[in-house]
Amino acid sequence: MLFMYGPKSMQVIRIVEAVSRGGLPLRKVEHTFYLDQAVHSFGITNCAVQDTTQIHTQLCYSNFRDIIHSIINMDADVISIENS
């Protein structure tokens, strides 16, 4: 899901659940491919934005230990963690 906020001088794009443990394949051997593709897709989603545009993403609270490197590789400006 993609949301855009703000005046033309500063825009925020919010990409929700870009990398999710819930989307991981059942076979652990397939996790790396899934996470690499998720990070790549995240990059494609925001590759044409201006430097002044902030990229926000939101993740549902989870155990991020196994996917923390993928979260870092997304290179989002702001990461919100939802706890519900």
Steps between C-alpha positions, in 0.01 A plus 500: 500500500640839406396831656628848416477791743618857524545812293709498185807629686514190719326174427470185701438165338380225732551141389322260735625149585783498249681215674281271706567181692142407419591473133796270554477166319455194720831354382788677676721439196276742304516784756808670356353517150170639634672766711735601217201541268308699763791743545544526122128573454517764774786666313310496171196651671690810608789522252372807315427724798679826562767526769266725699236226519497297820434128475298363792416135554290322758551150632280299734679407820675168468826328579726689261819311585492287183406786266680800653759513221223523240332778697829691510558439128165662419670829592173666606523842664241412768386158623186480715426181690135428569423316821145373510 
